[in-house]
Amino acid sequence: MHLSYCTNVHPAEDLPGIVRQLDEHAGPVRRAAGLDRLGVGLWMPVDVASTLADDPRARAALADALERNGLELRTVNAFPYRGFHDDVVKLAVYRPDWTTPARLAYTLDCARALAALLPDGAEGSISTLPLGWRDGWDAAASRAAEQNLGRLVEGLAAIERETGRTVRVAIEPEPGCILDDVADVVAWLGARPALIADGRLGLCLDTCHLAVSFADPAAVVAAATAAGVRVVKVQASVALEVPDPEAPGALDALRPFAEERYVHQVRSAGGTHAADDLPELLDADEPWPGDQAWRVHVHIPLHARPAAPLRATTEVLRAAVDAVLAAPGGADAHLDVETYTWSVLPASLQPDTLADGIAAELRWVREHLPHALTDSAPDAAPAAPAPEDRDATPAVPAPEDRDAAPAAPASEDRDATGAVPLPAVGAPTAAAPPRGRELAGVAASGPSARSPHASDIAGSPASGIDGGSRT
């Protein structure tokens, strides 16, 4: 797997801003991580994508910035369209959706730009949203999305004929969307084999989203493989978990993560409760059951250890990477560290500088997932931590919190992921629990409208690509 970190953590809406990102952040991150070269998973807003697709001089300027900082580009995050660092993003991140020509044009612009900037002999990947947010979705919307994705696959094939470069697009399931989890992506694409026949359209496995769904990583990757859906990209990310919601102070511990910019979906282990955003749980009239673990869509730094009664789902990331490596073509997937939430995390999880925080994540990957990595060798390997600290690298506390930073738990109290062992809860998590929409209903504190299961979304069922427009 080729390692990179996603630049959607940095605000920039134009090409000069992206170049500054590389000079002021990505280059320092590479040096702080001790890497000779570093991959960047570029986020390019729509106007930048259009410029890079059409203007060779713009691409040359970006290529120069990559080279002088010891960086290379193999993957692009084309999920956010623009304004990812606006004061309030929330559900706007899912617009425009895949029913629109705008989403198709943007993704093809990203593909053209990426193809021109890939290293010699490398393949590229692009992650994209899971069709759209569930509200207002119907059979006509599903047909329109299918048609646009068919045109995308045709466009990717044309780019390969013109440039000799392969670019694949990966659908990234996310809670609350039409394709809410990996099973939905597999069902939707599996029913439309024309879209996946040549391997240019596949799956992006965001391991934070995967953890929130409480799915078993090995099982979902096996199901994708059986359906002919290729795992193109893995977004290395970690969710926030409340293993024992009845623990004293559990709700209060979650409150600092409820912020105004991004949406933070919540799910319960048994699949009985769901919320579209964290405040729905915190302010619910009827409290959620405390005998099931809760997981929250908050991207926690990979090396961080939230204070009890919270924990991070690091074990899901590790299991997912191992499952993908065992799948056909899995070693060719791109591994992109995607902690975009640094600016909104509580002070206790903040590093001295952003470069320090991202570099610590990359060092964590190199130490704990070395078997997955094929390149980006370090200039000098970082010193190995003492045995009692292994797997437990904490986030650097903010300066005002440093004296009060809690001591790491003893080594015998850690599980294999470096996180505090999961306390016993009422519902087992070894196997994937049933999803909320497969049960009788969702409690009143969850979303008022559930995502339709992929098999319930009407549309052309199999080999062709139908037309259609959204109504």
Order of alpha helices (4+ residues) and beta strands (2+ residues): beta-alpha-alpha-beta-alpha-alpha-beta-alpha-beta-alpha-beta-alpha-alpha-beta-alpha-alpha-beta-beta-alpha-beta-beta-alpha-beta-beta-alpha-beta-alpha
